[in-house]
C-alpha cells in the first residue's frame, strides 16, 4: 500500500495472512522538535518520544535502545507514566497506523524515518499495540530498515507516543481489576486504559503463601488476554489460601516410609498421614505433631512436623480384608506370624452370600501363606448368592467319592448327596451339615459342607475240621483287613493225623494272601489205625499202627507171623534182661486208602 507521503509499505508474512486497510494519512507531516525531548506532529496531533526507549540525550546518542517482548513493551508505557517521563503520564504504545505515519521510505539510507526529528533511530523492528486479528499470539511491528510492517512474537524496540490523533483511535476503555481475596496477591492489566479495538494483557501475582487459581469476569481460566476492546472491562484474579508443608520424618532412618496427603495442606484443611514399615520392622506410632498409631492433622494453619517410628519385629501381621461388609468373615491363623512361618487363612460366607475367592497376596479358593517374612495383605471376596456351593470330602482321603446333586444349589432348594466307597472300603456315616447314614440338604440358604466317612473292609476266615474231633484249625489274623494276608495252622487231636487243607486252601499248608473277600478253609484229619496181636512168646501183645491214607482208609488183619533168625530180628542182647523183642509180620489188607499211607 502507499501512504500520502508516497512511502511504499509492504507486509512481511511470517506465516500469517494479513490484510491492512488503506490508511488515510494527512498529506504532509510537520514535525516540531520540542525542548522537553518530544516531537509534535501537527498533521496527526500526536506527540512522540524523540528517542527510542533506553536512549538518552538531546540527540538520543546516549544509553542503549532496549529490546522487549510485546507484553514487556506494554509495561514500558506503565513505567514511563509512573516516572512522569518528559513531564507526561499518558504515554502508550502507538498502534500500527500511528507508527506507520513515521515511515519515510524516501530516506537515502536506513532507517526509513526523518532523521532530523528522530535522530539515532534503530534500523529495526518497533512494537505497536496492534495484534493480528487471526492469531493473537502475534503483535504488529514496523521495520524501520525498509518501512515494511510485520506481525511477530519476538523482541523489538519501543518508541512511545501520547495525545490523540484524528484518523484512527479516539476512544479508550478502562479495565477494572480486582483480586480475591485481597490478601491473596496482586494483578495488573497492560495497557489500561486500553485504546479502542486494542488488546490488554492481565497478569496475576500471588503473595507469599498463596497461589493463583483463575480469572473471572471478562476473562476466565488460567490466562487473561482482552482483545478487540470496545467497552470497559471487569476482571477478577482469584487466589487460593496459603498452604502449609508437613515435614515427615522416619525414626530410625531406613526402617520404613511415611507420607501425608495432601502435602502441602491448604490453610485450614486436613491431612491424613500413613506409615509403612520396611521388611523386618513394625510401625510403633507417631510423634511430634501426631501421637499414637494414627495421624490425622485437622484445621492446619501452620507448618507441621510428624515422625513415624518403627522397631524391628520378630512377627509379621496379616491384614485380612472383606470386599463386602457383612458378607462374611475371614481370618488367618496364626496371626501375627513368626518370621519365616506359615499361616492358613479361611473365609466363611454369611447366609445369602457365597465366597468367590481370595485376592491380593492369595488367589483362588484357598489361602496358605508360607515362609512369611513381611506383612501380608489378603482379601476375602464374597458375592450375593443366588446359589450355594456344597463342599464335599471323603475321610480318609482316597477311601471313596462323594457327590451332591444339584451342586451348587439354588437358594431355598434341596440337594441329595451320595457316598461311593472305593474298593476295600465301606461307607460308615455322614458328618458336617449331614449326619447318619443318609444326606439330604433341604431349604439351602448358605454354603454347605459334608464329609462321608469310610472304613477299611475286613474279612472273616471260617475254619472247619473234618472229622469233628479230629483236631483244630485256626488262622491269624482273623478277620483280615482288605488286601492283607493270613496264615492258617491245623493241630490234630490225640489218635488223629492231619491229612490236608481244602476249600480256599489246598495241600499241606494254608497261607491266604491279598484277601479281598471272606474265606472258608477245612482242615482234614484221619484217625490213626492200629492192630494188636499176642506176642510170639504168648506173653503180652504187640500193636502195629499206621497213619495217613485218608479218612476212609481201613484195613483187615489176617495174622501175625512171628519170625526168628531173620536178619531183621533184634540183635542178641539188645533187650533188657528178662525181656524179649518179639518180631514178625502183620499180614493185612488195606482198602480205600490214599497213596502215601504208612
DONUNU-796978 format. One line per 2 residues: their letters; for each residue x, y, z of C-alpha. Coordinates in steps of 0.001 Angstrom, whole numbers, always signed. Layout:
% residues N
a) X:Y:Z; ...
***
This chain:
% residues 598
xx) +0:+0:+0; +1068:+3612:-318
xx) +640:+6447:+2127; +45:+10005:+1048
xx) +3690:+10805:+1605; +4477:+8477:-1294
xx) +6080:+5889:+1002; +5707:+2321:-267
xx) +4873:-135:+2509; +4671:-3920:+2184
xx) +3599:-6613:+4659; +6034:-9303:+5813
xx) +4230:-12702:+6030; +5776:-14605:+8993
xx) +3356:-17416:+8131; +292:-15167:+8605
xx) -2269:-13927:+6127; -2893:-10324:+6988
xx) -4861:-7535:+5437; -4264:-3936:+6306
xx) -6804:-1315:+5422; -5690:+1636:+3393
xx) -4555:+4480:+5529; -5890:+7973:+5397
xx) -2820:+9882:+6447; -2505:+13667:+6408
xx) -944:+14993:+3275; +2212:+16230:+4946
xx) +3713:+15529:+8348; +5048:+18604:+10061
xx) +7428:+17664:+12890; +8369:+20080:+15640
xx) +11233:+19134:+17968; +10311:+20303:+21438
xx) +12764:+21316:+24148; +11480:+18618:+26508
xx) +12698:+15820:+24201; +9428:+15220:+22400
xx) +8417:+15643:+18764; +4981:+17023:+17836
xx) +3321:+16037:+14527; +920:+18787:+13522
xx) -596:+16565:+10853; -1784:+13873:+13282
xx) -1820:+15687:+16587; +464:+13026:+18068
xx) +3351:+13763:+20418; +6259:+11315:+20126
xx) +9183:+10458:+22333; +12076:+11704:+20220
xx) +14316:+8851:+21415; +13891:+5111:+21244
xx) +13196:+3846:+24784; +16535:+3380:+26564
xx) +18341:+6123:+24607; +19240:+9397:+26361
xx) +20485:+12846:+25482; +19067:+15648:+23330
xx) +20181:+13801:+20149; +19413:+10312:+21564
xx) +23064:+9355:+21315; +23360:+8182:+24918
xx) +22120:+4995:+26507; +21138:+1818:+24708
xx) +17820:+1053:+22986; +16337:-1945:+24793
xx) +14577:-4904:+23118; +11366:-6158:+24770
xx) +8753:-8811:+24327; +5373:-7371:+23414
xx) +3976:-7867:+26957; +7013:-6108:+28429
xx) +6721:-3381:+25796; +3249:-2618:+27116
xx) +4853:-2311:+30534; +7329:+277:+29262
xx) +4429:+2750:+28996; +3430:+1997:+32601
xx) +6990:+2623:+33728; +7176:+5862:+31756
xx) +3912:+7162:+33190; +4910:+6267:+36742
xx) +8081:+8310:+36266; +6235:+11214:+34518
xx) +8570:+10686:+31571; +9483:+14008:+29985
xx) +6762:+15665:+32028; +3823:+13489:+30966
xx) +1983:+10479:+32371; -184:+9462:+29402
xx) +2398:+7604:+27315; +1379:+4446:+25406
xx) +2447:+2149:+22571; +1353:+3508:+19190
xx) -972:+1447:+17060; +96:+192:+13631
xx) -1361:+3153:+11725; +206:+5682:+14090
xx) +3686:+4194:+13874; +3462:+3782:+10091
xx) +2879:+7535:+9851; +6565:+7984:+10798
xx) +7851:+5852:+7904; +9844:+7864:+5376
xx) +10948:+5452:+2647; +12394:+8284:+600
xx) +15240:+8476:+3062; +18568:+7992:+1261
xx) +19526:+5191:+3672; +18091:+3210:+6583
xx) +16474:+3950:+8928; +13415:+4956:+6951
xx) +12428:+7851:+9172; +13027:+11579:+9377
xx) +16499:+11515:+10901; +16369:+15163:+11923
xx) +13239:+14783:+14020; +14186:+11297:+15265
xx) +17979:+11018:+15417; +19761:+7692:+16025
xx) +16598:+5680:+15258; +17326:+1941:+15251
xx) +17067:+409:+11785; +14950:-2434:+13177
xx) +11526:-3511:+14399; +9440:-1182:+16612
xx) +6428:-2564:+18537; +2847:-1358:+18043
xx) -209:-2054:+20227; -1994:-3765:+17313
xx) -2311:-7577:+17368; -3021:-9965:+14485
xx) -6762:-10435:+14024; -6446:-14149:+13235
xx) -3715:-15081:+15705; -3461:-13120:+18939
xx) -53:-14626:+19676; +1415:-12123:+17215
xx) +1587:-8332:+17530; +2335:-5743:+14858
xx) +5689:-4039:+14364; +7095:-1557:+11854
xx) +10507:-2340:+10340; +12386:+989:+10061
xx) +15046:-621:+7919; +12727:-806:+4922
xx) +9383:+668:+6007; +7703:-2763:+5981
xx) +5310:-3995:+8650; +5390:-7366:+10370
xx) +3500:-9433:+12923; +5724:-11433:+15237
xx) +6172:-12629:+18827; +9859:-11869:+19262
xx) +11696:-8954:+20940; +11648:-5469:+19421
xx) +12443:-1847:+20436; +9891:+738:+21605
xx) +9003:+4351:+20735; +6239:+5812:+22918
xx) +3509:+8222:+21821; +949:+10363:+23615
xx) -2089:+12600:+22842; -4768:+11725:+20343
xx) -4835:+11804:+16562; -7619:+12483:+14185
xx) -7646:+9491:+11878; -7551:+6310:+13963
xx) -8152:+5776:+17695; -10070:+8382:+19611
xx) -11584:+6274:+22436; -10009:+4413:+25376
xx) -11587:+1952:+27807; -10859:+1153:+31437
xx) -10014:-2346:+32692; -11436:-2561:+36212
xx) -9297:-5026:+38115; -9999:-6845:+41410
xx) -8293:-9595:+43446; -9949:-12255:+45625
xx) -9069:-12455:+48457; -7463:-9045:+48839
xx) -4516:-10561:+50743; -4056:-13232:+48084
xx) -1925:-11253:+45653; -1890:-8506:+43080
xx) -2890:-8149:+39439; -2315:-5720:+36604
xx) -3508:-5215:+33028; -1333:-3584:+30370
xx) -2241:-1254:+28856; -5018:+155:+30968
xx) -6834:+2208:+29884; -6767:+451:+26502
xx) -7324:+2080:+23128; -10482:+1086:+21286
xx) -10080:-2308:+19463; -6635:-2777:+21037
xx) -5501:-5555:+23375; -4675:-5599:+27073
xx) -2906:-8469:+28828; -3603:-9074:+32510
xx) -1234:-10842:+34869; -1747:-12101:+38439
xx) +973:-12387:+41062; +210:-14344:+44260
xx) +1501:-13171:+47611; +3709:-15434:+49730
xx) +1786:-18478:+50824; -906:-18075:+48156
xx) -1262:-19465:+44661; -3126:-18111:+41658
xx) -6339:-20012:+40910; -8200:-18470:+37951
xx) -9693:-15389:+36324; -13359:-14446:+36299
xx) -15448:-11663:+34835; -14466:-10719:+31275
xx) -11685:-13323:+31491; -11837:-16943:+32589
xx) -9412:-19768:+33106; -5693:-19521:+33728
xx) -4870:-16541:+31462; -6410:-13209:+30617
xx) -5916:-11518:+27242; -8537:-8885:+26385
xx) -8672:-8472:+22619; -10549:-6027:+20362
xx) -11585:-3958:+23371; -14679:-1885:+22589
xx) -16051:-1371:+26113; -14919:-1102:+29697
xx) -13854:-4477:+31115; -14036:-6076:+34556
xx) -11733:-8892:+35573; -11002:-10558:+38930
xx) -7883:-12552:+39793; -8639:-15343:+42259
xx) -6032:-16759:+44632; -6136:-19770:+46893
xx) -5339:-19603:+50589; -1832:-20314:+51811
xx) -645:-23890:+52078; +1413:-25386:+54884
xx) +4110:-28015:+54498; +4096:-31181:+56596
xx) +7640:-32306:+57359; +7622:-36107:+57661
xx) +10453:-37897:+59456; +11387:-41593:+59790
xx) +12846:-42929:+63038; +15254:-44665:+62733
xx) +16098:-43858:+59092; +15695:-46705:+56623
xx) +13124:-48626:+58685; +10030:-47605:+56725
xx) +8261:-44916:+54751; +5658:-42310:+55643
xx) +3654:-39697:+53770; +832:-37236:+54309
xx) -1859:-36310:+51792; -2397:-33608:+50851
xx) +1048:-32121:+51425; +1321:-29146:+51472
xx) -2098:-28571:+53060; -4419:-25678:+52130
xx) -4842:-23294:+55019; -7437:-24670:+57474
xx) -7728:-28017:+55678; -6954:-31554:+56894
xx) -4232:-34062:+56011; -4013:-37807:+56646
xx) -602:-39365:+57268; +253:-43023:+56755
xx) +3304:-45084:+57712; +4576:-48282:+56067
xx) +7314:-50364:+57732; +10085:-51972:+55716
xx) +10586:-55740:+55815; +11540:-56872:+59314
xx) +10109:-53795:+61052; +6810:-52789:+62568
xx) +5260:-49365:+62970; +5186:-48334:+66664
xx) +3476:-44943:+66467; +3668:-41244:+65600
xx) +5416:-38464:+67482; +5828:-34676:+67310
xx) +2584:-33101:+65956; +872:-36521:+65948
xx) +824:-39290:+68533; -466:-42835:+68739
xx) -975:-45182:+65827; -2953:-42778:+63629
xx) -2166:-39304:+62357; -4979:-37028:+61195
xx) -3981:-33370:+61066; -7073:-31159:+61120
xx) -7525:-27410:+60553; -3880:-26958:+59578
xx) -2886:-23304:+59857; +895:-23646:+60244
xx) +3662:-25939:+59061; +3657:-29292:+60852
xx) +6221:-31952:+61697; +5380:-35620:+62232
xx) +7705:-38546:+62883; +6882:-42160:+62064
xx) +8597:-44519:+64491; +9491:-48121:+63660
xx) +11069:-51033:+65528; +12480:-54422:+64477
xx) +9897:-57196:+64610; +10025:-60939:+65003
xx) +6465:-61405:+63774; +4500:-60162:+60792
xx) +879:-59134:+60723; -1574:-60490:+58179
xx) -4068:-57805:+57232; -7337:-59521:+56343
xx) -9925:-57622:+54311; -13533:-58325:+53337
xx) -14697:-56940:+49988; -18366:-56632:+51062
xx) -19167:-55539:+54597; -21388:-58089:+56287
xx) -20929:-60681:+53526; -18795:-63000:+55596
xx) -15825:-63421:+57877; -12195:-64259:+57252
xx) -9219:-64947:+59474; -5687:-66283:+59323
xx) -4006:-68481:+61906; -1545:-67775:+63332
xx) -1755:-64008:+63041; +710:-62364:+63508
xx) +3061:-64954:+62011; +6550:-65707:+63360
xx) +9204:-64584:+60883; +9551:-67297:+58234
xx) +6492:-69188:+59477; +3269:-70214:+57753
xx) -335:-69162:+58192; -3580:-70636:+56843
xx) -6482:-68310:+56071; -10134:-69290:+55996
xx) -13244:-67475:+54764; -16852:-68147:+55787
xx) -19786:-66658:+53886; -22773:-65337:+55800
xx) -26275:-66532:+54826; -27250:-65118:+51457
xx) -23629:-64782:+50280; -21070:-67053:+48718
xx) -17292:-66988:+48943; -15797:-66345:+45489
xx) -12061:-66494:+46244; -9020:-64733:+47651
xx) -7141:-61766:+46201; -4076:-59651:+46947
xx) -1351:-61993:+48268; -3543:-65087:+47907
xx) -5602:-66213:+44944; -8093:-68955:+44229
xx) -10282:-70655:+46790; -7555:-71458:+49351
xx) -5025:-69249:+51092; -1886:-70709:+52663
xx) +887:-68189:+53322; +4288:-69843:+53613
xx) +7692:-68500:+54725; +6191:-65189:+55804
xx) +8930:-62550:+56111; +6896:-59345:+55666
xx) +3472:-58025:+56490; +887:-59636:+54215
xx) -2494:-58488:+52952; -5240:-60896:+51901
xx) -8766:-60082:+50828; -11690:-62481:+51082
xx) -14158:-61821:+48301; -17843:-62587:+48609
xx) -20805:-62175:+46296; -24513:-62059:+46886
xx) -25565:-65668:+46418; -28336:-66879:+44186
xx) -26953:-70392:+44574; -24781:-72094:+47156
xx) -21879:-74467:+46817; -21791:-77785:+48695
xx) -18228:-78649:+49652; -17705:-82426:+49746
xx) -14947:-84526:+51263; -14143:-88200:+51861
xx) -12469:-89376:+55081; -9902:-90789:+54991
xx) -8734:-89361:+51668; -8820:-91947:+48898
xx) -11412:-94102:+50636; -14302:-93179:+48357
xx) -16118:-90487:+46400; -18856:-88024:+47370
xx) -21353:-86417:+45024; -24198:-83983:+45707
xx) -26797:-83193:+43077; -27551:-80466:+42265
xx) -24358:-78634:+43236; -24399:-75649:+43502
xx) -27946:-75447:+44867; -30387:-72658:+44093
xx) -31288:-70596:+47135; -34027:-72459:+49060
xx) -33555:-75616:+47002; -32562:-79163:+48007
xx) -29651:-81451:+47190; -29088:-85175:+47772
xx) -25600:-86436:+48487; -24340:-89968:+47836
xx) -21204:-91699:+49059; -19470:-94401:+46981
xx) -16721:-96432:+48682; -13590:-97305:+46788
xx) -12516:-100955:+46546; -11796:-102359:+50004
xx) -13842:-99720:+51875; -17361:-99458:+53206
xx) -19397:-96353:+53876; -19671:-95543:+57578
xx) -21585:-92284:+58188; -22031:-88603:+57234
xx) -20726:-85644:+59177; -20724:-81854:+58775
xx) -24050:-80492:+57524; -25342:-84075:+57289
xx) -25247:-86870:+59918; -26128:-90521:+59989
xx) -26499:-92918:+57094; -28099:-90561:+54530
xx) -27652:-86951:+53402; -30471:-84780:+52029
xx) -29984:-80991:+52308; -33287:-79092:+52252
xx) -34055:-75326:+52009; -30410:-74461:+51353
xx) -29733:-70769:+52114; -25980:-70871:+52659
xx) -22942:-72804:+51513; -22768:-76331:+52946
xx) -20038:-78812:+53750; -20489:-82585:+54089
xx) -17998:-85376:+54766; -18542:-89055:+54029
xx) -16587:-91362:+56355; -15459:-94781:+55113
xx) -13877:-97738:+56921; -11452:-100271:+55533
xx) -13148:-103655:+54954; -12086:-106798:+56884
xx) -12985:-110386:+56020; -13677:-113397:+58246
xx) -11943:-116695:+57620; -14239:-119601:+58530
xx) -12304:-122711:+59611; -13820:-126167:+59914
xx) -12302:-129562:+60784; -13140:-132930:+59279
xx) -13962:-135096:+61013; -15262:-133227:+64043
xx) -12987:-134033:+66954; -10132:-134866:+64657
xx) -8253:-131710:+65558; -8384:-127919:+65472
xx) -7728:-125289:+62825; -7040:-121523:+63217
xx) -5992:-118555:+61029; -4121:-115424:+62106
xx) -5104:-112663:+61732; -8802:-113365:+61574
xx) -10654:-111334:+60418; -8202:-109990:+57780
xx) -8015:-106372:+56540; -8674:-105833:+52863
xx) -5589:-106830:+50854; -3757:-108296:+53848
xx) -2631:-111935:+54473; -3465:-114653:+56995
xx) -1726:-117942:+57825; -3763:-120963:+58939
xx) -2480:-123899:+61062; -4028:-127333:+61801
xx) -3412:-129284:+65029; -4550:-132966:+65199
xx) -6097:-134320:+68395; -4664:-137482:+70046
xx) -5207:-140502:+67796; -5501:-138379:+64645
xx) -3157:-137144:+61996; -3561:-134009:+59787
xx) -4133:-135056:+56216; -4514:-131706:+54346
xx) -6461:-128443:+53612; -9418:-127914:+51382
xx) -11734:-125028:+50456; -9808:-121750:+49857
xx) -6577:-123575:+50716; -5282:-126893:+49393
xx) -2403:-129173:+50296; -381:-129433:+53429
xx) -191:-125667:+54200; -2558:-122713:+54097
xx) -1413:-119076:+53508; -4113:-116684:+52351
xx) -2634:-113629:+50564; -4264:-110331:+49319
xx) -7525:-111221:+50955; -10401:-109266:+49333
xx) -13370:-111407:+50421; -14474:-113831:+53130
xx) -12662:-117211:+53039; -13524:-120816:+54051
xx) -10888:-123442:+54797; -11236:-127011:+56081
xx) -8522:-128951:+57977; -8932:-132699:+57384
xx) -7693:-135298:+59888; -7605:-139162:+59857
xx) -7781:-141484:+62827; -4621:-143428:+63484
xx) -5205:-147225:+62660; -3708:-149989:+64931
xx) -3655:-153771:+65250; -2948:-155697:+68437
xx) -1889:-159362:+68457; -369:-161768:+71006
xx) +3358:-161812:+71017; +5266:-164757:+69754
xx) +6042:-165907:+73267; +2478:-165816:+74227
xx) +3080:-163195:+76923; +1756:-159648:+76315
xx) +675:-158336:+72996; +2094:-156406:+70163
xx) +430:-153491:+68436; +1027:-152026:+64965
xx) -449:-148752:+63750; -361:-146619:+60598
xx) -1172:-143061:+59721; -2358:-141382:+56589
xx) -4344:-142932:+53877; -7374:-140679:+54321
xx) -10496:-140764:+56420; -11921:-143752:+54500
xx) -8822:-145870:+54718; -9342:-149255:+56532
xx) -7539:-152480:+56755; -8422:-156066:+57627
xx) -5942:-158094:+59642; -5170:-161644:+58754
xx) -2496:-162833:+61104; +697:-162044:+62958
xx) +3549:-164251:+61850; +6391:-164434:+64383
xx) +9864:-164685:+62931; +13147:-165806:+64361
xx) +16567:-165982:+62913; +15507:-163340:+60433
xx) +18033:-160702:+59581; +15585:-158078:+60830
xx) +15434:-159730:+64247; +16659:-157614:+67088
xx) +20337:-158233:+67783; +21009:-160662:+70597
xx) +21464:-158941:+73888; +19817:-155739:+72780
xx) +16805:-156219:+75008; +16873:-155654:+78747
xx) +17337:-158724:+80952; +14205:-160797:+81015
xx) +12670:-159004:+78009; +12376:-160371:+74548
xx) +11679:-158320:+71467; +9312:-160394:+69512
xx) +9241:-159730:+65868; +7289:-160915:+62971
xx) +4923:-159791:+60247; +1413:-158348:+60194
xx) -435:-159747:+57325; -3350:-157379:+56402
xx) -5247:-155860:+53503; -5734:-152006:+53036
xx) -8931:-150672:+51491; -9953:-147150:+50307
xx) -6615:-145579:+51224; -4852:-142725:+49510
xx) -1295:-143198:+48364; +1371:-142486:+50971
xx) -168:-144422:+53886; +2396:-145779:+56362
***
